């Protein structure tokens, strides 16, 4: 099993804006005064630029356009509703925001099959949202695929029992903790694990300051170190610049890349950049509009496709 993939799915936005339904617990998100029409065009330009950079690096990017007949302002973040696994499974997840549930589309699975990917089974956890339980894919869970560990910071969008159910179904060991950020002087839960940590083949980036409980912090860091990762610590301020929201990918030649936003890259120190560059080339792209209004960054925009090809 590899930690990184050379194929990814990305959804080109059609209605991008700040989603009022997610703003209640996504404190990375801010409203914009730019008119919605202009906002979507800016988001599309940022999206296209990132796709171009990934393609130039040799990554296969399956681009699907968001539909125009649904109100799906967060469609650009597909990794929350779906994940694609090496055993041929596609996993669908229960979403906190009602308008995000509209992002789940059967035709996307057909598009992947048309691109030669083999789908064996669909595992659907989404019925849990009817009972008010949520688990938002690889936003909620940061997977160490090689060492079969699943890191999850509990929140309104990351239910512990559902996460454990996923781990049992896919034979991952759960590493569960709580992570916080300071909002108006108060410590509030971080909405998604993948904004505060990222796991690559040989490294991990983590905002340890977000884990307030010292025993939990030690436990998480020990798990990463015991698996031989070089742990790159980022500050809470860097996390707010989306420095935790990065993703390792690899092209068919085996060259590794770590994908992040320009804002994230510019927040890193020289030493942090040097540490990352030991393991992967850095791809960074300006995602300011998407980050500011969507409250997500480069990693959230990429759904890794581990499905095998015919």
Long-range contacts (C-beta under 8 A, 24 or more apart in sequence): 1-86, 1-145, 1-146, 2-145, 2-146, 2-201, 2-250, 2-306, 3-144, 3-145, 3-146, 3-199, 3-200, 3-201, 3-248, 4-200, 4-201, 4-248, 4-249, 4-250, 4-256, 4-304, 5-249, 5-250, 5-304, 5-305, 5-306, 6-58, 6-59, 6-60, 6-249, 6-250, 6-251, 6-252, 7-59, 7-60, 7-62, 7-117, 7-304, 7-305, 7-306, 7-307, 8-54, 8-59, 8-60, 8-61, 8-62, 8-249, 8-302, 8-303, 8-304, 8-305, 9-61, 9-62, 9-64, 9-78, 9-82, 9-84, 9-108, 9-112, 9-302, 9-303, 9-305, 10-47, 10-50, 10-51, 10-61, 10-62, 10-63, 10-64, 10-76, 10-78, 10-301, 10-302, 10-303, 11-63, 11-64, 11-65, 11-66, 11-75, 11-76, 11-78, 11-103, 11-108, 12-44, 12-47, 12-48, 12-63, 12-64, 12-65, 12-66, 12-76, 13-40, 13-43, 13-44, 13-47, 13-66, 13-73, 13-75, 13-76, 14-40, 14-65, 14-66, 14-67, 14-68, 14-72, 14-75, 15-40, 15-66, 15-68, 15-70, 15-71, 15-72, 15-73, 15-75, 16-40, 16-43, 16-44, 16-73, 16-75, 16-76, 16-289, 16-290, 16-293, 16-294, 17-73, 17-293, 18-73, 18-293, 18-294, 18-295, 19-73, 19-74, 19-97, 19-99, 19-100, 19-294, 21-97, 21-98, 21-99, 21-100, 22-74, 22-96, 22-97, 22-100, 22-191, 22-295, 23-295, 25-96, 25-155, 25-156, 25-157, 25-188, 25-189, 25-191, 26-191, 26-295, 27-181, 27-183, 27-188, 27-191, 27-295, 28-191, 28-195, 28-240, 28-242, 28-291, 28-295, 28-296, 29-292, 29-293, 29-294, 29-295, 30-292, 30-293, 30-295, 31-293, 32-289, 32-292, 32-293, 34-289, 39-289, 39-293, 42-289, 43-76, 43-289, 43-290, 43-293, 43-294, 46-285, 46-286, 46-287, 46-288, 46-289, 46-290, 47-76, 47-290, 47-301, 49-285, 49-286, 50-259, 50-285, 50-287, 50-298, 50-301, 53-283, 53-285, 54-249, 54-259, 54-283, 57-249, 57-251, 57-255, 57-257, 57-281, 57-283, 58-251, 58-252, 58-253, 58-255, 59-249, 59-251, 59-257, 62-111, 62-112, 62-115, 62-305, 64-108, 64-111, 67-105, 70-102, 71-99, 71-102, 72-99, 72-100, 72-102, 72-103, 73-99, 73-294, 74-99, 74-100, 74-103, 74-294, 74-296, 75-103, 76-290, 76-294, 76-296, 76-300, 76-301, 77-139, 77-294, 77-296, 77-300, 77-301, 78-103, 78-108, 78-301, 78-303, 79-137, 79-138, 79-139, 79-194, 79-299, 79-300, 79-301, 79-302, 79-303, 79-304, 80-136, 80-137, 80-138, 80-139, 80-140, 80-192, 80-300, 81-136, 81-137, 82-108, 82-137, 82-303, 83-137, 83-138, 83-303, 83-304, 84-112, 84-117, 84-303, 84-304, 84-305, 84-306, 84-307, 85-170, 85-306, 85-307, 86-306, 86-307, 86-308, 87-120, 88-118, 88-119, 88-120, 88-121, 88-307, 88-308, 89-120, 89-121, 89-122, 89-123, 89-170, 90-119, 90-121, 90-122, 90-123, 90-307, 91-122, 91-123, 91-124, 91-125, 91-137, 91-166, 92-122, 92-123, 92-124, 92-125, 92-126, 93-125, 93-126, 93-134, 93-135, 93-136, 93-137, 93-140, 94-125, 94-126, 94-127, 94-128, 94-129, 94-133, 94-134, 94-135, 94-136, 94-162, 95-126, 95-129, 95-134, 95-136, 96-129, 96-134, 96-136, 96-156, 96-157, 101-126, 101-129, 112-305, 112-307, 116-309, 116-310, 117-305, 117-307, 117-308, 117-309, 117-310, 118-307, 118-308, 118-309, 118-310, 119-307, 123-169, 125-162, 125-165, 125-166, 128-159, 128-162, 133-159, 133-161, 133-162, 134-158, 134-159, 134-162, 135-159, 135-162, 135-163, 135-166, 136-192, 137-303, 138-194, 138-303, 138-304, 139-192, 139-193, 139-194, 139-296, 139-300, 140-192, 140-193, 140-194, 141-166, 141-193, 142-193, 142-194, 142-197, 142-198, 142-199, 143-172, 143-199, 144-199, 144-227, 145-306, 146-201, 146-227, 147-227, 148-172, 148-173, 149-173, 149-174, 149-175, 149-223, 149-227, 150-174, 150-175, 151-175, 151-177, 151-193, 151-197, 151-199, 151-220, 151-223, 152-176, 152-177, 152-193, 153-177, 153-178, 153-179, 153-189, 153-190, 153-192, 153-193, 153-196, 153-210, 153-211, 154-178, 154-189, 155-189, 155-190, 155-191, 155-192, 156-189, 156-191, 157-191, 157-192, 158-192, 158-193, 175-219, 175-220, 175-223, 177-211, 177-213, 177-216, 177-217, 177-219, 177-220, 178-211, 178-212, 178-213, 178-216, 179-207, 179-210, 179-211, 180-210, 180-211, 180-212, 181-210, 181-236, 181-239, 181-240, 182-236, 187-212, 191-295, 192-296, 192-300, 194-244, 194-245, 194-299, 194-300, 195-239, 195-242, 195-244, 195-245, 195-296, 195-297, 196-239, 196-244, 197-244, 198-244, 198-245, 198-246, 198-247, 198-248, 198-299, 199-224, 199-229, 200-229, 200-248, 200-256, 200-258, 200-279, 200-280, 201-248, 201-256, 201-279, 202-228, 202-229, 202-230, 202-278, 202-279, 203-229, 203-230, 203-231, 203-232, 203-275, 203-276, 203-278, 203-279, 204-229, 204-230, 204-231, 204-232, 205-232, 205-234, 205-243, 205-244, 205-246, 205-276, 206-231, 206-232, 206-233, 206-234, 206-244, 207-233, 207-234, 207-235, 207-236, 207-238, 207-239, 207-243, 207-244, 208-233, 209-235, 209-236, 209-239, 210-236, 210-239, 230-275, 230-278, 230-279, 232-272, 232-275, 232-276, 234-268, 234-272, 237-267, 238-264, 238-267, 238-268, 241-266, 241-267, 242-267, 242-287, 242-291, 242-297, 242-298, 243-267, 243-268, 245-296, 245-297, 245-298, 245-299, 245-300, 246-298, 246-299, 247-298, 247-299, 247-302, 247-304, 248-279, 248-280, 249-302, 249-304, 255-281, 256-280, 256-281, 257-281, 257-282, 257-283, 258-282, 258-283, 259-283, 259-284, 259-285, 259-298, 259-299, 259-302, 260-284, 260-297, 260-298, 260-299, 261-285, 261-286, 261-287, 261-288, 261-291, 261-297, 261-298, 262-286, 262-287, 262-288, 263-287, 263-288, 263-291, 263-297, 264-297, 264-298
